[in-house]
């Protein structure tokens, strides 16, 4: 049923992993997509996949940690595709880069994590809202985590940022509910990505277990999710069929979190 023909979508952190899966799925549904990440090679590969399938895609190299990144990105997308109608805030940093207990946590890593995982989605959402409100149509989809609802040991910055992202999602959803704009979040569980690999390596060493033992026990279903398991929910939430869904945070986690 989903038809996103000619809708303009921006997906951050879309060179690999969950972001790559989401942007390819949006393109298959007919959206004209902008991909952004720091690594040009990853973007070129993903753009090539979309174009080979007949889709429209542009890749924009951007470091979202830079203070001027958001307005520059908005200009680039608008110049190449037009105003953004679907925003997927996916770019982020996990706990695996520097896991530590709170007592020993790195303050600089805290600041970096909060900025990329929470402040950047806030800035991007704020930037796309004027056009969405004028059109009376828009979709903002935040890729949060089940750790936006439950804690992660030795991952205080990640957990705090994802809790904050759900707060942003719900508050913004309430503010624009009557304006044709929906705001929702997806809360993945453990997904087979390079970032999550590092977290498993850390937990395996900490617990004296093998990588395979940790991985297999991560969900009640067994093992980890794949990025393609996350993408269909993003496509659905972007569609007209989901017009009455807003302010929600959907778990896709293999049964880890059952509420």
C-alpha positions, 0 to 999 in steps of 0.5 A, spaced: 500 500 500 505 504 501 507 509 496 512 515 497 512 517 490 516 523 489 516 525 496 523 528 498 527 524 504 533 525 508 536 520 512 542 521 516 548 516 517 545 513 511 552 510 509 551 503 512 547 499 517 540 501 519 540 508 515 543 505 509 537 500 510 532 505 511 534 510 505 534 504 500 527 502 503 524 509 502 527 509 495 524 503 493 517 506 496 518 511 491 521 517 495 527 521 492 532 520 497 538 524 500 543 520 504 548 523 508 554 521 512 562 522 513 564 517 509 564 518 501 565 511 499 559 508 503 555 514 500 557 512 493 556 505 494 549 506 497 547 511 492 549 506 486 544 501 489 538 506 489 540 508 482 541 502 479 534 500 481 531 506 478 531 510 484 533 518 485 538 519 490 544 524 492 549 523 497 552 529 501 558 528 505 557 532 512 560 531 519 554 533 523 558 534 529 560 541 525 556 547 528 554 549 521 553 542 518 545 543 519 544 549 515 549 547 510 546 540 509 539 543 508 541 548 503 544 542 499 538 537 499 533 543 497 538 545 491 538 538 489 532 535 491 527 540 494 524 541 501 525 535 505 518 532 507 521 526 510 526 526 515 529 520 518 534 522 524 538 516 524 546 518 525 548 517 532 554 514 536 553 508 541 556 506 547 561 502 544 566 507 543 568 508 550 564 504 555 565 506 562 561 506 569 559 513 571 564 514 576 569 514 571 566 516 565 569 521 559 566 528 560 568 529 553 565 523 550 558 525 554 558 531 550 559 528 544 554 523 544 549 528 547 550 533 541 550 527 536 544 523 538 540 529 541 542 536 539 543 534 532 536 531 531 533 537 535 536 542 530 534 538 524 527 537 526 527 545 527 530 546 520 525 542 516 519 544 520 517 551 517 516 547 510 512 541 513 508 546 517 506 550 510 505 544 506 501 541 512 504 534 511 511 532 514 514 526 517 519 526 522 522 519 524 527 518 530 531 512 530 532 511 538 533 505 541 530 500 547 535 504 551 531 510 550 526 506 555 531 501 559 538 502 561 545 500 558 550 498 563 556 502 562 553 506 557 550 512 560 551 517 555 548 513 550 542 511 554 541 519 556 541 521 549 536 516 547 531 517 553 532 525 551 530 523 544 524 520 546 522 526 550 523 530 543 519 526 539 513 526 544 513 533 545 514 535 538 509 530 536 504 534 541 506 541 538 504 539 531 499 534 531 494 538 528 498 541 522 499 534 518 506 533 521 507 526 525 513 525 529 515 518 531 521 514 534 523 507 532 527 503 538 531 498 535 534 492 540 541 489 538 542 490 531 548 487 527 552 493 525 559 495 526 557 499 532 554 493 535 559 488 534 564 493 538 559 493 544 559 485 544 566 485 544 566 489 550 561 485 554 564 478 552 571 480 555 567 483 561 563 477 562 568 472 560 564 469 554 565 468 547 562 473 542 558 468 539 555 466 546 553 473 547 550 474 540 546 468 541 543 470 547 541 477 546 534 476 544 528 471 546 528 470 539 535 468 538 541 472 535 541 479 533 536 483 528 539 485 521 538 493 519 533 490 514 528 488 520 528 496 522 527 499 515 519 497 514 517 500 520 520 507 517 517 506 511 510 505 514 511 511 518 513 515 512 506 513 509 499 516 508 497 510 511 500 512 518 497 519 518 494 518 525 500 515 528 504 520 532 508 521 538 509 513 538 516 509 540 516 502 537 520 497 539 523 492 534 527 488 538 526 481 538 522 480 544 527 484 549 523 489 551 515 487 551 512 493 553 
